[in-house]
Amino acid sequence: MKIWLAATLVLAAAGAQAQGTDPLKAAVAAEHRSVGNVARDAWRHPYETLAFFGIRPTDTVVELAPGGGWYTEILAPYLREQGQLYAADGGSARFRAKMDSMAVYGKVRISAFDPAKGLLDIAPPGSADAVLTFRNVHNWMDAGKAQEVFDAAFKALKPGGVLGVEEHRLPASRSQDAKAPTGYVHEATVIRFAEAAGFRLAGRSEVNANARDNADHPDGVWTLPPTYALKDRDRAKYQAIGESDRMTLKFVKP
């Protein structure tokens, strides 16, 4: 099965190249992606987000804390033939099982990443073209390790390399708790972490913005879909809001 899938991927990539197909669009449309993950494309905008970060198929990319592998499903085939993907994971058995489940993940390198334990060697120093993180900064703030993570990203990147950050956005008018218990973070807080590590802000995108989200919910960001922390209570209300308002920031290592 793995041999067949690998051959299929090679042929598909060759066909896409011959037809001039955008390889990133092909990766987003790949058939191995789970149905539940594809359903969230309308909220997560993977093509537009990765295009904004400037990720190329020849890049070496580090994905920090990939979780269930939502973005890994796209990055793995996109980088498989010409690039390299490091999944900086905290030892999740579920994630490792996913990486072992299909040949499309066969070239993904899993690096040890557990800020609470000081495991921050996400890739060889100066080796990465990009480090990406999706909705993780609040977790590192809660652990008191956010600055160490931004420092590790800076260390892993080549000069000119990109740090791409997507995070739930707290309105500037609201007070920022140092541990971000609601899951929402000020843009200024993220920029401060990045600049303290040595990065320069290179751009902002509103591709993941949601004006209906006021970031004021009983159980924080987890009140909204896809988590629905309140279960059926006011579900229609939160479904109408949709997923969180998110900042999408691009930083560059000078």
MARLO-785697 format. One record per residue: residue in three letters; chain; y, x, z of N, C-alpha, C in turn. Coordinates in steps of 0.001 Angstrom, whole numbers, plus 500000, padded with zeros to 6 digits. Layout:
N
{'ALA', 'A', {Y, X, Z}, {Y, X, Z}, {Y, X, Z}}
...
// end
This chain:
254
{'MET', 'A', {498801, 500827, 500000}, {500000, 500000, 500000}, {501259, 500868, 500000}}
{'LYS', 'A', {501283, 501901, 500832}, {502453, 502773, 500907}, {502666, 503516, 499595}}
{'ILE', 'A', {501560, 503971, 498964}, {501665, 504698, 497698}, {502245, 503779, 496630}}
{'TRP', 'A', {501732, 502533, 496614}, {502222, 501565, 495641}, {503705, 501298, 495828}}
{'LEU', 'A', {504134, 501109, 497093}, {505535, 500812, 497366}, {506423, 501989, 496999}}
{'ALA', 'A', {505956, 503202, 497291}, {506742, 504386, 496956}, {506946, 504484, 495449}}
{'ALA', 'A', {505867, 504248, 494688}, {505962, 504292, 493231}, {506907, 503216, 492714}}
{'THR', 'A', {506826, 502032, 493327}, {507704, 500931, 492934}, {509168, 501282, 493156}}
{'LEU', 'A', {509450, 501918, 494301}, {510824, 502298, 494611}, {511367, 503319, 493620}}
{'VAL', 'A', {510519, 504291, 493259}, {510934, 505318, 492296}, {511237, 504679, 490954}}
{'LEU', 'A', {510339, 503781, 490497}, {510547, 503116, 489213}, {511788, 502233, 489243}}
{'ALA', 'A', {511974, 501541, 490355}, {513144, 500671, 490484}, {514436, 501479, 490441}}
{'ALA', 'A', {514409, 502627, 491134}, {515601, 503484, 491150}, {515890, 504022, 489753}}
{'ALA', 'A', {514829, 504424, 489044}, {514998, 504944, 487692}, {515536, 503863, 486769}}
{'GLY', 'A', {514997, 502629, 486928}, {515463, 501524, 486101}, {516905, 501182, 486370}}
{'ALA', 'A', {517271, 501200, 487651}, {518656, 500896, 488022}, {519611, 501919, 487446}}
{'GLN', 'A', {519183, 503202, 487500}, {520030, 504266, 486970}, {520209, 504104, 485464}}
{'ALA', 'A', {519099, 503775, 484779}, {519144, 503638, 483332}, {520062, 502495, 482916}}
{'GLN', 'A', {520106, 501432, 483729}, {520925, 500278, 483414}, {522342, 500392, 483974}}
{'GLY', 'A', {522611, 501471, 484664}, {523938, 501647, 485223}, {524203, 500803, 486450}}
{'THR', 'A', {523151, 500351, 487137}, {523320, 499514, 488327}, {523893, 500329, 489483}}
{'ASP', 'A', {524783, 499730, 490245}, {525325, 500359, 491442}, {524190, 500554, 492446}}
{'PRO', 'A', {523848, 501805, 492824}, {522716, 502027, 493727}, {522920, 501431, 495111}}
{'LEU', 'A', {524166, 501307, 495555}, {524415, 500695, 496855}, {524134, 499195, 496790}}
{'LYS', 'A', {524558, 498548, 495714}, {524241, 497128, 495548}, {522737, 496916, 495473}}
{'ALA', 'A', {522042, 497861, 494805}, {520588, 497756, 494699}, {519933, 497876, 496069}}
{'ALA', 'A', {520461, 498757, 496920}, {519903, 498931, 498263}, {520134, 497682, 499115}}
{'VAL', 'A', {521317, 497070, 498971}, {521605, 495838, 499707}, {520686, 494705, 499252}}
{'ALA', 'A', {520339, 494709, 497979}, {519509, 493647, 497410}, {518015, 493950, 497468}}
{'ALA', 'A', {517629, 495060, 498081}, {516222, 495479, 498091}, {515319, 494439, 498747}}
{'GLU', 'A', {514122, 494273, 498178}, {513223, 493202, 498616}, {512585, 493453, 499971}}
{'HIS', 'A', {512586, 494696, 500446}, {511937, 494967, 501739}, {512780, 494493, 502922}}
{'ARG', 'A', {514048, 494170, 502712}, {514904, 493741, 503816}, {514397, 492427, 504396}}
{'SER', 'A', {514477, 492288, 505713}, {513978, 491086, 506359}, {514892, 489897, 506052}}
{'VAL', 'A', {514293, 488733, 505997}, {515034, 487518, 505655}, {516164, 487268, 506651}}
{'GLY', 'A', {515886, 487476, 507933}, {516902, 487260, 508951}, {518088, 488193, 508805}}
{'ASN', 'A', {517829, 489428, 508416}, {518925, 490382, 508234}, {519759, 490041, 507006}}
{'VAL', 'A', {519099, 489673, 505927}, {519824, 489301, 504709}, {520738, 488106, 504973}}
{'ALA', 'A', {520293, 487196, 505821}, {521084, 486001, 506124}, {522418, 486342, 506773}}
{'ARG', 'A', {522509, 487505, 507372}, {523748, 487901, 508044}, {524695, 488703, 507148}}
{'ASP', 'A', {524317, 488939, 505910}, {525177, 489710, 505007}, {526560, 489086, 504868}}
{'ALA', 'A', {526621, 487763, 504906}, {527907, 487086, 504740}, {528869, 487410, 505869}}
{'TRP', 'A', {528330, 487781, 507047}, {529161, 488155, 508184}, {529335, 489658, 508312}}
{'ARG', 'A', {528320, 490416, 507890}, {528367, 491861, 508149}, {528871, 492675, 506960}}
{'HIS', 'A', {528888, 492091, 505770}, {529481, 492723, 504592}, {529017, 494176, 504400}}
{'PRO', 'A', {527707, 494395, 504280}, {527223, 495776, 504219}, {527715, 496560, 503019}}
{'TYR', 'A', {527767, 495924, 501860}, {528224, 496657, 500672}, {529671, 497109, 500837}}
{'GLU', 'A', {530525, 496170, 501205}, {531949, 496489, 501334}, {532205, 497504, 502448}}
{'THR', 'A', {531441, 497391, 503541}, {531629, 498293, 504677}, {531227, 499715, 504308}}
{'LEU', 'A', {530056, 499884, 503715}, {529591, 501229, 503358}, {530428, 501819, 502226}}
{'ALA', 'A', {530906, 500965, 501319}, {531789, 501452, 500258}, {533113, 501938, 500842}}
{'PHE', 'A', {533639, 501212, 501829}, {534874, 501635, 502481}, {534693, 502992, 503164}}
{'PHE', 'A', {533550, 503190, 503800}, {533286, 504481, 504445}, {533044, 505596, 503424}}
{'GLY', 'A', {532799, 505216, 502170}, {532617, 506212, 501110}, {531244, 506861, 501105}}
{'ILE', 'A', {530220, 506143, 501542}, {528878, 506722, 501614}, {528282, 506834, 500220}}
{'ARG', 'A', {527864, 508052, 499862}, {527277, 508324, 498549}, {525770, 508542, 498686}}
{'PRO', 'A', {524995, 508308, 497633}, {523537, 508451, 497719}, {523068, 509880, 497931}}
{'THR', 'A', {523965, 510845, 497754}, {523620, 512252, 497964}, {523980, 512745, 499367}}
{'ASP', 'A', {524530, 511868, 500192}, {525029, 512274, 501508}, {523919, 512463, 502540}}
{'THR', 'A', {524232, 513286, 503531}, {523465, 513337, 504773}, {524222, 512479, 505774}}
{'VAL', 'A', {523546, 511422, 506253}, {524188, 510411, 507091}, {523448, 510282, 508414}}
{'VAL', 'A', {524198, 510187, 509498}, {523631, 509908, 510823}, {524013, 508488, 511203}}
{'GLU', 'A', {523012, 507668, 511504}, {523272, 506327, 512023}, {523031, 506360, 513527}}
{'LEU', 'A', {524068, 506136, 514301}, {523961, 506179, 515753}, {523439, 504857, 516307}}
{'ALA', 'A', {522432, 504939, 517175}, {521882, 503769, 517856}, {521585, 502641, 516868}}
{'PRO', 'A', {520595, 502821, 515997}, {520330, 501843, 514941}, {519795, 500504, 515419}}
{'GLY', 'A', {519401, 500402, 516691}, {518918, 499121, 517216}, {517672, 498659, 516492}}
{'GLY', 'A', {517734, 497456, 515936}, {516589, 496928, 515201}, {516503, 497404, 513767}}
{'GLY', 'A', {517459, 498225, 513346}, {517406, 498792, 511998}, {518080, 497946, 510934}}
{'TRP', 'A', {519070, 497134, 511335}, {519747, 496284, 510356}, {520342, 497121, 509220}}
{'TYR', 'A', {521141, 498111, 509564}, {521722, 498964, 508529}, {520724, 499993, 507998}}
{'THR', 'A', {519742, 500345, 508791}, {518720, 501295, 508334}, {517986, 500753, 507121}}
{'GLU', 'A', {517774, 499442, 507088}, {517100, 498821, 505945}, {517836, 499089, 504640}}
{'ILE', 'A', {519141, 499278, 504715}, {519952, 499540, 503523}, {520125, 501033, 503283}}
{'LEU', 'A', {520419, 501763, 504345}, {520688, 503200, 504205}, {519445, 503987, 503800}}
{'ALA', 'A', {518281, 503599, 504293}, {517057, 504357, 503999}, {516761, 504424, 502498}}
{'PRO', 'A', {516707, 503290, 501781}, {516454, 503395, 500341}, {517615, 504003, 499571}}
{'TYR', 'A', {518835, 503753, 500048}, {520020, 504288, 499361}, {520035, 505811, 499372}}
{'LEU', 'A', {519605, 506407, 500475}, {519662, 507865, 500635}, {518318, 508542, 500350}}
{'ARG', 'A', {517277, 507779, 500113}, {515923, 508307, 500069}, {515724, 509409, 499035}}
{'GLU', 'A', {516213, 509229, 497830}, {515894, 510167, 496751}, {516782, 511412, 496730}}
{'GLN', 'A', {518062, 511263, 497061}, {518990, 512384, 496911}, {519656, 512819, 498210}}
{'GLY', 'A', {519629, 511961, 499218}, {520324, 512270, 500459}, {519374, 512400, 501633}}
{'GLN', 'A', {519916, 512186, 502831}, {519109, 512268, 504055}, {519709, 511347, 505102}}
{'LEU', 'A', {518844, 510571, 505748}, {519279, 509707, 506832}, {518674, 510166, 508141}}
{'TYR', 'A', {519543, 510411, 509126}, {519115, 510652, 510508}, {519353, 509358, 511290}}
{'ALA', 'A', {518318, 508866, 511928}, {518463, 507722, 512822}, {518482, 508264, 514239}}
{'ALA', 'A', {519655, 508262, 514848}, {519823, 508789, 516207}, {519457, 507682, 517186}}
{'ASP', 'A', {518199, 507699, 517623}, {517623, 506585, 518367}, {517255, 507015, 519784}}
{'GLY', 'A', {517270, 506050, 520678}, {516965, 506336, 522078}, {515507, 506243, 522455}}
{'GLY', 'A', {514613, 506271, 521475}, {513186, 506241, 521772}, {512587, 504848, 521724}}
{'SER', 'A', {513206, 503940, 520986}, {512706, 502563, 520883}, {511371, 502520, 520140}}
{'ALA', 'A', {510351, 501991, 520804}, {509038, 501856, 520172}, {509111, 500888, 518996}}
{'ARG', 'A', {509922, 499847, 519136}, {510055, 498862, 518063}, {510669, 499492, 516823}}
{'PHE', 'A', {511702, 500326, 517017}, {512339, 500967, 515872}, {511380, 501959, 515211}}
{'ARG', 'A', {510667, 502741, 516013}, {509721, 503705, 515439}, {508599, 503000, 514688}}
{'ALA', 'A', {508150, 501874, 515205}, {507116, 501111, 514503}, {507639, 500629, 513151}}
{'LYS', 'A', {508904, 500232, 513131}, {509500, 499794, 511871}, {509563, 500953, 510880}}
{'MET', 'A', {509933, 502127, 511349}, {510012, 503284, 510468}, {508637, 503678, 509917}}
{'ASP', 'A', {507586, 503362, 510658}, {506223, 503681, 510211}, {505615, 502586, 509344}}
{'SER', 'A', {506339, 501479, 509181}, {505742, 500303, 508549}, {505783, 500311, 507028}}
{'MET', 'A', {506731, 501065, 506443}, {506876, 501057, 504986}, {507244, 502443, 504486}}
{'ALA', 'A', {506833, 502733, 503270}, {507132, 504035, 502670}, {508620, 504251, 502455}}
{'VAL', 'A', {509380, 503152, 502333}, {510817, 503282, 502111}, {511497, 504029, 503252}}
{'TYR', 'A', {510878, 504027, 504446}, {511438, 504723, 505600}, {510833, 506110, 505800}}
{'GLY', 'A', {510027, 506545, 504865}, {509257, 507774, 505052}, {510077, 509039, 505207}}
{'LYS', 'A', {511303, 509063, 504707}, {512131, 510271, 504800}, {513177, 510200, 505914}}
{'VAL', 'A', {513197, 509100, 506638}, {514164, 508971, 507743}, {513766, 509922, 508869}}
{'ARG', 'A', {514703, 510722, 509314}, {514470, 511623, 510438}, {515029, 510985, 511703}}
{'ILE', 'A', {514197, 510876, 512710}, {514637, 510290, 513973}, {515052, 511411, 514918}}
{'SER', 'A', {516293, 511384, 515348}, {516795, 512387, 516290}, {517001, 511731, 517651}}
{'ALA', 'A', {516866, 512535, 518703}, {516957, 512017, 520071}, {518411, 511705, 520412}}
{'PHE', 'A', {518643, 510480, 520865}, {520000, 510062, 521195}, {519962, 509146, 522408}}
{'ASP', 'A', {520355, 509690, 523522}, {520433, 508903, 524760}, {521578, 509472, 525581}}
{'PRO', 'A', {522804, 508963, 525368}, {523973, 509529, 526056}, {523823, 509582, 527566}}
{'ALA', 'A', {523162, 508588, 528161}, {523002, 508564, 529613}, {522191, 509749, 530116}}
{'LYS', 'A', {521307, 510276, 529269}, {520473, 511421, 529640}, {520991, 512728, 529041}}
{'GLY', 'A', {522147, 512660, 528387}, {522719, 513864, 527800}, {522068, 514286, 526501}}
{'LEU', 'A', {521290, 513403, 525875}, {520634, 513716, 524602}, {521576, 513341, 523465}}
{'LEU', 'A', {522272, 514341, 522922}, {523324, 514083, 521939}, {523220, 514984, 520714}}
{'ASP', 'A', {522073, 515623, 520511}, {521882, 516471, 519327}, {521448, 515588, 518164}}
{'ILE', 'A', {522391, 514842, 517622}, {522086, 513808, 516641}, {521733, 514364, 515267}}
{'ALA', 'A', {522151, 515586, 514980}, {521856, 516270, 513720}, {522291, 517720, 513894}}
{'PRO', 'A', {521790, 518630, 513057}, {522243, 520022, 513168}, {523759, 520119, 513048}}
{'PRO', 'A', {524393, 520985, 513827}, {525859, 521103, 513784}, {526370, 521372, 512367}}
{'GLY', 'A', {527403, 520659, 511987}, {528040, 520869, 510691}, {527204, 520472, 509498}}
{'SER', 'A', {526209, 519596, 509689}, {525291, 519261, 508593}, {525549, 517915, 507945}}
{'ALA', 'A', {526235, 517024, 508607}, {526340, 515637, 508140}, {527616, 515386, 507336}}
{'ASP', 'A', {527469, 514565, 506321}, {528625, 514097, 505557}, {529257, 512882, 506221}}
{'ALA', 'A', {528456, 512131, 506968}, {528977, 510932, 507627}, {528160, 510620, 508875}}
{'VAL', 'A', {528843, 510132, 509881}, {528214, 509560, 511081}, {528713, 508126, 511179}}
{'LEU', 'A', {527792, 507186, 511326}, {528148, 505767, 511333}, {527690, 505101, 512616}}
{'THR', 'A', {528511, 504200, 513130}, {528122, 503409, 514293}, {528585, 501980, 514100}}
{'PHE', 'A', {527694, 501058, 514390}, {527963, 499643, 514200}, {527789, 498897, 515515}}
{'ARG', 'A', {528917, 498468, 516103}, {528923, 497633, 517312}, {528225, 498305, 518502}}
{'ASN', 'A', {528576, 499557, 518747}, {527964, 500311, 519847}, {528957, 500872, 520856}}
{'VAL', 'A', {530219, 500967, 520510}, {531175, 501672, 521367}, {531239, 501046, 522758}}
{'HIS', 'A', {531164, 499717, 522837}, {531229, 499057, 524150}, {530073, 499485, 525053}}
{'ASN', 'A', {528902, 499724, 524475}, {527753, 500191, 525279}, {528017, 501574, 525865}}
{'TRP', 'A', {528606, 502442, 525068}, {528893, 503803, 525548}, {530015, 503784, 526584}}
{'MET', 'A', {530949, 502883, 526430}, {531990, 502738, 527443}, {531386, 502258, 528759}}
{'ASP', 'A', {530464, 501310, 528674}, {529810, 500796, 529873}, {529076, 501905, 530618}}
{'ALA', 'A', {528499, 502838, 529866}, {527770, 503964, 530471}, {528692, 505116, 530857}}
{'GLY', 'A', {529984, 505012, 530504}, {530923, 506097, 530788}, {530698, 507320, 529918}}
{'LYS', 'A', {530138, 507115, 528714}, {529756, 508244, 527852}, {530397, 508193, 526469}}
{'ALA', 'A', {531362, 507317, 526274}, {531924, 507155, 524935}, {532529, 508446, 524390}}
{'GLN', 'A', {533288, 509158, 525192}, {533923, 510366, 524677}, {532889, 511418, 524280}}
{'GLU', 'A', {531812, 511517, 525062}, {530761, 512482, 524723}, {530116, 512154, 523382}}
{'VAL', 'A', {529971, 510860, 523086}, {529379, 510464, 521805}, {530306, 510818, 520653}}
{'PHE', 'A', {531582, 510532, 520784}, {532534, 510894, 519731}, {532576, 512410, 519539}}
{'ASP', 'A', {532486, 513156, 520626}, {532444, 514620, 520527}, {531195, 515083, 519769}}
{'ALA', 'A', {530046, 514429, 520029}, {528799, 514786, 519362}, {528874, 514495, 517869}}
{'ALA', 'A', {529535, 513390, 517518}, {529708, 513058, 516106}, {530546, 514119, 515403}}
{'PHE', 'A', {531610, 514545, 516052}, {532472, 515590, 515488}, {531668, 516871, 515265}}
{'LYS', 'A', {530839, 517235, 516218}, {530025, 518445, 516127}, {529034, 518385, 514969}}
{'ALA', 'A', {528455, 517226, 514728}, {527432, 517080, 513694}, {528002, 517088, 512280}}
{'LEU', 'A', {529274, 516729, 512136}, {529865, 516575, 510807}, {530342, 517883, 510197}}
{'LYS', 'A', {530292, 517932, 508873}, {530919, 519007, 508115}, {532438, 518799, 508148}}
{'PRO', 'A', {533224, 519838, 507906}, {534657, 519612, 507698}, {534842, 518654, 506521}}
{'GLY', 'A', {535706, 517675, 506698}, {535884, 516652, 505678}, {534929, 515485, 505826}}
{'GLY', 'A', {533997, 515587, 506788}, {533028, 514517, 507014}, {533666, 513289, 507631}}
{'VAL', 'A', {532991, 512154, 507478}, {533529, 510849, 507867}, {532807, 510297, 509090}}
{'LEU', 'A', {533578, 509774, 510019}, {533053, 508948, 511105}, {533456, 507516, 510811}}
{'GLY', 'A', {532449, 506639, 510616}, {532711, 505231, 510355}, {532369, 504403, 511578}}
{'VAL', 'A', {533316, 503590, 512025}, {533123, 502796, 513244}, {533376, 501321, 512942}}
{'GLU', 'A', {532391, 500495, 513250}, {532586, 499048, 513279}, {532367, 498594, 514722}}
{'GLU', 'A', {533294, 497804, 515253}, {533185, 497383, 516651}, {533886, 496044, 516852}}
{'HIS', 'A', {533375, 495256, 517802}, {534013, 493998, 518190}, {535438, 494305, 518663}}
{'ARG', 'A', {536396, 493534, 518166}, {537807, 493867, 518398}, {538447, 492983, 519467}}
{'LEU', 'A', {539000, 493625, 520475}, {539762, 492938, 521507}, {541223, 492883, 521079}}
{'PRO', 'A', {541846, 491695, 521113}, {543271, 491622, 520747}, {544116, 492570, 521599}}
{'ALA', 'A', {545113, 493162, 520983}, {545957, 494136, 521676}, {546672, 493527, 522873}}
{'SER', 'A', {546860, 492216, 522848}, {547563, 491549, 523944}, {546693, 491360, 525182}}
{'ARG', 'A', {545394, 491578, 525041}, {544467, 491394, 526155}, {544216, 492719, 526864}}
{'SER', 'A', {543925, 492650, 528155}, {543685, 493850, 528953}, {542306, 494436, 528643}}
{'GLN', 'A', {542251, 495756, 528520}, {540985, 496452, 528237}, {540354, 496950, 529527}}
{'ASP', 'A', {539177, 496438, 529846}, {538393, 496966, 530959}, {537719, 498247, 530485}}
{'ALA', 'A', {537729, 499275, 531316}, {537180, 500578, 530927}, {535707, 500511, 530550}}
{'LYS', 'A', {534986, 499520, 531067}, {533564, 499384, 530761}, {533274, 498329, 529699}}
{'ALA', 'A', {534305, 497698, 529171}, {534171, 496729, 528085}, {533050, 495722, 528325}}
{'PRO', 'A', {533068, 495007, 529460}, {531953, 494110, 529789}, {531799, 492918, 528856}}
{'THR', 'A', {532852, 492553, 528133}, {532754, 491429, 527201}, {532220, 491849, 525834}}
{'GLY', 'A', {532082, 493170, 525629}, {531652, 493673, 524332}, {532789, 493925, 523365}}
{'TYR', 'A', {534017, 493522, 523742}, {535183, 493697, 522881}, {535984, 494935, 523308}}
{'VAL', 'A', {536530, 495635, 522294}, {537247, 496893, 522534}, {538543, 496905, 521727}}
{'HIS', 'A', {539596, 497437, 522327}, {540849, 497624, 521586}, {540659, 498640, 520462}}
{'GLU', 'A', {541296, 498392, 519333}, {541329, 499409, 518272}, {541936, 500704, 518805}}
{'ALA', 'A', {542988, 500576, 519590}, {543660, 501764, 520120}, {542731, 502590, 520996}}
{'THR', 'A', {541798, 501936, 521691}, {540849, 502663, 522539}, {539899, 503487, 521682}}
{'VAL', 'A', {539379, 502889, 520608}, {538484, 503616, 519705}, {539219, 504787, 519070}}
{'ILE', 'A', {540440, 504547, 518628}, {541226, 505622, 518002}, {541477, 506749, 518996}}
{'ARG', 'A', {541709, 506393, 520245}, {541944, 507412, 521263}, {540711, 508290, 521467}}
{'PHE', 'A', {539519, 507682, 521540}, {538290, 508466, 521659}, {538122, 509408, 520468}}
{'ALA', 'A', {538354, 508872, 519272}, {538153, 509661, 518054}, {539148, 510816, 517964}}
{'GLU', 'A', {540400, 510536, 518245}, {541408, 511600, 518147}, {541204, 512658, 519220}}
{'ALA', 'A', {540736, 512267, 520403}, {540454, 513237, 521457}, {539312, 514174, 521053}}
{'ALA', 'A', {538401, 513677, 520207}, {537295, 514512, 519724}, {537737, 515445, 518609}}
{'GLY', 'A', {538904, 515163, 518000}, {539414, 516004, 516920}, {539536, 515309, 515579}}
{'PHE', 'A', {539181, 514021, 515514}, {539236, 513285, 514257}, {540659, 512851, 513907}}
{'ARG', 'A', {540830, 512583, 512620}, {542075, 511998, 512111}, {541751, 510618, 511544}}
{'LEU', 'A', {542543, 509601, 511912}, {542348, 508265, 511366}, {542689, 508285, 509881}}
{'ALA', 'A', {541723, 507863, 509034}, {541917, 507913, 507586}, {542083, 506531, 506963}}
{'GLY', 'A', {541728, 505478, 507698}, {541897, 504155, 507114}, {541337, 503051, 507984}}
{'ARG', 'A', {541858, 501850, 507753}, {541385, 500635, 508406}, {541009, 499637, 507322}}
{'SER', 'A', {539970, 498852, 507577}, {539604, 497768, 506679}, {539466, 496488, 507492}}
{'GLU', 'A', {539851, 495367, 506887}, {539713, 494062, 507528}, {538511, 493302, 506959}}
{'VAL', 'A', {537591, 494015, 506330}, {536449, 493360, 505696}, {535590, 492599, 506705}}
{'ASN', 'A', {535564, 493056, 507965}, {534758, 492396, 508991}, {535605, 491604, 509988}}
{'ALA', 'A', {536808, 491265, 509586}, {537700, 490479, 510446}, {537264, 489018, 510471}}
{'ASN', 'A', {537553, 488347, 511579}, {537305, 486909, 511706}, {538423, 486314, 512554}}
{'ALA', 'A', {539388, 485696, 511912}, {540563, 485166, 512607}, {540220, 484014, 513549}}
{'ARG', 'A', {539041, 483401, 513392}, {538656, 482287, 514266}, {538195, 482764, 515649}}
{'ASP', 'A', {537897, 484047, 515771}, {537407, 484589, 517037}, {538573, 485092, 517877}}
{'ASN', 'A', {538785, 484467, 519043}, {539866, 484904, 519924}, {539387, 485861, 521009}}
{'ALA', 'A', {538105, 486229, 520972}, {537502, 487185, 521920}, {537550, 486703, 523365}}
{'ASP', 'A', {537606, 485404, 523558}, {537670, 484826, 524906}, {536562, 483787, 525056}}
{'HIS', 'A', {535378, 484248, 525487}, {534200, 483389, 525558}, {533487, 483591, 526895}}
{'PRO', 'A', {532783, 482578, 527404}, {532156, 482659, 528733}, {531245, 483859, 528931}}
{'ASP', 'A', {530434, 484182, 527941}, {529532, 485327, 528032}, {529912, 486420, 527039}}
{'GLY', 'A', {531203, 486619, 526860}, {531684, 487667, 525979}, {531243, 487451, 524546}}
{'VAL', 'A', {531128, 488531, 523813}, {530775, 488456, 522398}, {529402, 487842, 522184}}
{'TRP', 'A', {528546, 487930, 523201}, {527179, 487420, 523077}, {527118, 485892, 523111}}
{'THR', 'A', {528250, 485257, 523376}, {528339, 483799, 523289}, {528212, 483344, 521830}}
{'LEU', 'A', {528718, 484173, 520936}, {528767, 483851, 519508}, {527423, 484119, 518832}}
{'PRO', 'A', {527256, 483624, 517591}, {526075, 484004, 516839}, {526112, 485499, 516521}}
{'PRO', 'A', {524944, 486150, 516396}, {523628, 485522, 516342}, {522953, 485361, 517706}}
{'THR', 'A', {523601, 485796, 518805}, {522937, 485796, 520113}, {522897, 484413, 520753}}
{'TYR', 'A', {524017, 483705, 520729}, {524125, 482385, 521366}, {523648, 482446, 522819}}
{'ALA', 'A', {524348, 483233, 523635}, {523948, 483437, 525032}, {523897, 482136, 525832}}
{'LEU', 'A', {524699, 481144, 525435}, {524696, 479864, 526138}, {523629, 478912, 525599}}
{'LYS', 'A', {522816, 479418, 524691}, {521754, 478618, 524056}, {522361, 477409, 523350}}
{'ASP', 'A', {521994, 476192, 523747}, {522467, 475010, 523022}, {523812, 474480, 523526}}
{'ARG', 'A', {524329, 475028, 524598}, {525607, 474561, 525129}, {526751, 474938, 524185}}
{'ASP', 'A', {527461, 473949, 523688}, {528577, 474167, 522753}, {528169, 474989, 521538}}
{'ARG', 'A', {526931, 474887, 521150}, {526428, 475712, 520045}, {527206, 475465, 518750}}
{'ALA', 'A', {527471, 474204, 518445}, {528200, 473887, 517213}, {529585, 474532, 517208}}
{'LYS', 'A', {530225, 474558, 518371}, {531553, 475179, 518494}, {531496, 476653, 518136}}
{'TYR', 'A', {530491, 477356, 518686}, {530418, 478800, 518450}, {529869, 479129, 517067}}
{'GLN', 'A', {529053, 478227, 516564}, {528584, 478388, 515188}, {529746, 478275, 514219}}
{'ALA', 'A', {530682, 477378, 514512}, {531857, 477202, 513655}, {532777, 478420, 513689}}
{'ILE', 'A', {532821, 479094, 514834}, {533611, 480339, 514921}, {532957, 481425, 514085}}
{'GLY', 'A', {531627, 481530, 514196}, {530902, 482568, 513467}, {530800, 483849, 514263}}
{'GLU', 'A', {530408, 484913, 513602}, {530259, 486200, 514281}, {531629, 486774, 514641}}
{'SER', 'A', {531616, 487805, 515471}, {532848, 488309, 516079}, {533838, 488897, 515088}}
{'ASP', 'A', {535093, 488911, 515518}, {536129, 489661, 514808}, {535867, 491143, 515057}}
{'ARG', 'A', {535815, 491935, 513985}, {535457, 493349, 514134}, {536443, 494259, 513429}}
{'MET', 'A', {536760, 495334, 514080}, {537514, 496408, 513442}, {536552, 497229, 512597}}
{'THR', 'A', {537058, 497823, 511527}, {536280, 498738, 510696}, {537186, 499928, 510417}}
{'LEU', 'A', {536888, 501048, 511069}, {537772, 502208, 511048}, {537082, 503415, 510431}}
{'LYS', 'A', {537838, 504172, 509656}, {537315, 505392, 509019}, {538114, 506588, 509541}}
{'PHE', 'A', {537389, 507553, 510085}, {537993, 508790, 510584}, {537451, 509981, 509783}}
{'VAL', 'A', {538217, 511052, 509745}, {537800, 512261, 509018}, {537907, 513471, 509933}}
{'LYS', 'A', {536929, 514350, 509850}, {536985, 515629, 510545}, {537787, 516601, 509695}}
{'PRO', 'A', {538893, 517110, 510199}, {539723, 518033, 509394}, {538975, 519284, 508963}}
// end
